[in-house]
Amino acid sequence: MNTDHNQSVITRIPPSPTGHLHFGTARTALFNYLFAKQQGGSMLFRSEDTDRARSQSVYEEEIIDGLHWLGIDWDNDQIIRQSERAAIYRKKLEHLLELDKAYESIEPSKQDPSRSVTVVRLRNPGTIITFKDLIRGEIRFDTTELGDFVIARAIDDALYHLTVVVDDAEMGVTHILRGEDHISNTPRQILLQEALGYTRPVYAHLPLILAPDRSKMSKRHGPVSIAEYREQGYLPETLVNYLALLGWNPGTDQEIFTLPELVEQFTITQIQKSGAIFDITKLKWLNKQHLAHRTQTEQVEYIVTGFTSAAPDIDQEKLEQIRRLAPTVLERAHTTSEIVEACRAGEYDFILNPKPLIANTLAWKNDPIPDAAKPRLAQLLSLLTDADFSSPDTIKAAIWPYVEATGKGEVLWPMRMALTGQERSPDPFTVAYALGQPITLERLQVAYDTLGG
Ligand code: GLU
C-alpha cells in the first residue's frame, strides 16, 4: 500500500567517495530515489568526503556518473560536499561545548600515542533510545554502553556522526533509508540530534546483500561495482530492475520493471527484513529480458560492441556478417562478456578466423565413401547460385526439397563443415545468410575442390 503523498519528503544519498560505486550504494540510492519520487519529494546527493586521506574526486565522479547512467537523479543535480561545510560543523561543535553537552578532552593520539590531541566527546546522558524503523519495527538501545563517544578529532575536524546529523537536519532530510550495517550508528546519531535540538527523521534500514552462501557479499563472490557490471554489458535498466528486487518485492508475480514502474509500485512496507541473496543467474536472465525490449538497431549495436571488444581489429565485412547473425548471437548470450567468451572459445571462428578446410571432415557419418559429399556440394552450389539470400528462411526454402529427398545429415553436414569448418555452429541457413551469397558460394566451391574424384 502506498503511503499518502507528502510534498515535504526529502531523502538523501550520502556516499563516501573512497571507492568505486558499489552495488550496495547504488541500491540505497535507488530506494531513496524511488521513495522520494513516489512521494512527490526530492532526494539530495551529499558527498561525504571528510576523510581527507581516503576521499578522491575520481571516485566521486565515478559514483555520480554511475548513478546518472542508472537513471537516478537528484535535486537540481547539485553536489553537496561535506569538505566545504567545515565551518558549519565547527559552529555546531562550539554550540554543544557552550551548552556543556560536549567537552574537549586531551588524550594521546590514536595514530601516534607520543602526541596528544584535543578531541571532542559528547556528554552521553546514557538514556534508552527507542526508534521505530519502517522495516524492522521498534528498536531499543541502551546507550550507556556507548560512553562519551568522540564526535570530532579536533574542533575543526568533525567525525561522521556529527556531520551526518547536522547535515540531515540542516538540509531538512525527513527519511533516512540506508543499509542495515548503519543500525548501530542510529542511537549515537539520535543522541546527537537530541543534544542539538533537531527533529528526528524517519529511519528505514535496508537488508544486507548476501552472497549465495549467505555470507556478506564481497569481491571474492564476483564483481561488486556497478562499473564492472556495466563493462560486462549489463544494461542500466537491468541493473535498476535487479537492484530494486534486492530486498524488495512487489507482492505480485511481476519481475520485469522499468524505472517509472518502480516509482509507481515501490513501497517501503514490501521491503524484507532478512538478507537479500545476490543471484547472478537472475541478473543475467533479466539482462536478456531487457535486451529483448531494446530496438533492433540497439540490439545489433550491442552485439557489435561484444565482437569489437573480442576482436578490436575486426573489419567492416566481418561486422556486416555479425550484424546479420545478431538474432542468433542474442539468443545465446546474456551479456557482451558472454559474447567475448564465445568468441574466445572459437564459436564464431567461421566469421572471425576461418580455418582452412580439412577434406575428411566433410563426410557425413553414414556416408560409405569419403567423397560422397562431392555431388551434394555440387547440387548445393547450383541451388544456391540462384537462391534468394534475403533471410535464413529463403535460403532454407531454396534447398529444402533437395535436403528432404537426399537426407538431412547427408546434405547439411557437408554444408555446415564447408561453411564453418566447425562441428558446432548455428544452423547452416543462418550461417549462409550471415556470410552472404558470395562467401557462401566460395566456401562451398573450395570444399568441392578439396574433395578428390
Ligand atoms: N557516508 C556514509 C556511508 O557511505 C553514509 C551513511 C548514512 O547513510 O548515514 O556509509
Residues whose N, C-alpha, C, O or C-beta is under 5 A from the ligand:
A	BS01	LIG	P14 P15 S16 E48 V164 R178
